[in-house]
Structure formats: structure tokens, C-alpha cells
């Protein structure tokens, strides 16, 4: 059995489908209710990575754990060791952790201190582990969904700064491989898309997919900060804007890891848009 945290989230939802489709038994953990009619082989458990006690029932009999924090758990919560103690008590052999590219390339960034702590705890846990360090998600474009639906306009800072955003479905597919296949223990995978793409270029992709012009309006850093501060802690806002506006060479680089693990190219932004188009229509 494989335990999947964040099972209704951006990565976890796809991962549960992949594992169940491959015939794996899955304990799907989420703070939100699961579907009324679960897929065969999937058992839904209410809980989350931020509450080790709630996770223990989902770990019973599991050989592997997919661990993703998400939301406020990226910044606060129980010490990582509390969760890893529960993992050890259950006899889980393998842990696949979603961290971030920023954890490696900006090792002093306060916005990612908790992810770095989880990386260290997983390494020290005595379990086989695989670390996934994705770049920015293609699905972050959903922040534009309302303005695209209502005004056919994308509002974003740093319009011409291109980064290789990754399709969350590719993260899920790499996680499935690391959970089910041998040969991934101790590996650290940097997961990016196949090419850098700027916000202005992303707006053009949306325009082509919708068959209607989508305008691009560039926000100043200050304007973007005001918008993001409504739903993100200050240290995360500042760190995110640093990456978006002044990326390091390592953050611009296209990694070969998705293609190496999946034996196919990483999905381009347009492929994610094709799946997510109803949100913008």
C-alpha cells in the first residue's frame, strides 16, 4: 500500500489516479472529504501532513509515503521529526517528499526554511527517500483565471522574464515512478518544464487556446506585492517576487530530470492549458 498526503491537491489528485490505475492500493489522505465513490483500491482518510496523529491510521500497512506540505504547512506546524517518527513506527520503507527548487538554489531564503527542515529530517529518517524539487508550477496561472474569464486580461509582474514552469501532472508522474520503481532511492530530482516561458508568452498561449485575444498588463513589483500579500505571508511574497523578477541562472535552466525519469519530454505549458482551459473560458 502507498499513502498519499495532499490527495485532493494539485499533485496528489493526479498521483492517486496514477497509482490506482497501476493497480496499487492507496490510502489517500486529505483534510477535505474524498469523492463519494472512490476508485477501486483507494481508501480515503481525513488528516494531513501537519498532524502526525491523524496520519498514523493511513500509514498502517504502507510500504511508501508521498509527502507534500502545501499551503500554511509550508510555513508552520509540527516539527518534521514528529511526522517522521510516525513513519518509522509504521514501518514505512520509502518516502517521496515534494520540496522546491528554491530550497537548493537559495539555501538562505527564509520562505523555504521549513521545506529545508523537512528535507533534512527525511534524509536522517533511515528510510529510503527521493526528493522532488519542482520549479514554479504551470498551474500558478490559475491566479489569472478570474481576470481572463471576465476581462480577457492577464495581470502579472515581470512580463518578459521567462522561467521553465512545470506541469504538476509531470510531478505526479515522477512521484509515482519514485514510489513504485526501484532505482530512485537517495535521488534528488529537479523538475522543470521543457523550456522557459514568460508571463506575456503564457498569456499568448491562453489566447490561442481560447481563440480570443487575451491582453497582458504588466504590474509593478509593488502592485504585485499588494495583490499577493492578501493570501501569502510577507516572507513568501518577497521571496516569490525575487524569483520571478530576478531569477538565478539555475532557476532559468531546463532540467533533464523529468525526461530521464519518465522517458518522454516534459509537458509544455500549452499542454497544461489544454487540460485546464475550462477555468479560463
Secondary structure as UniProt FT lines:
FT   STRAND          2..4
FT   TURN            7..8
FT   TURN            10..11
FT   HELIX           12..21
FT   TURN            22..23
FT   STRAND          26..30
FT   TURN            40..41
FT   STRAND          42..46
FT   TURN            49..50
FT   HELIX           52..59
FT   TURN            60..61
FT   STRAND          64..67
FT   HELIX           71..74
FT   HELIX           80..89
FT   TURN            90..91
FT   STRAND          94..98
FT   HELIX           101..105
FT   TURN            106..108
FT   HELIX           110..112
FT   HELIX           113..123
FT   TURN            124..125
FT   STRAND          128..134
FT   HELIX           138..144
FT   HELIX           145..151
FT   STRAND          153..157
FT   TURN            159..160
FT   STRAND          162..163
FT   HELIX           168..180
FT   TURN            185..186
FT   STRAND          187..191
FT   STRAND          197..198
FT   HELIX           199..210
FT   STRAND          215..219
FT   HELIX           221..228
FT   TURN            229..231
FT   HELIX           234..245
FT   HELIX           249..252
FT   HELIX           257..262
FT   HELIX           269..276
FT   HELIX           277..279
//
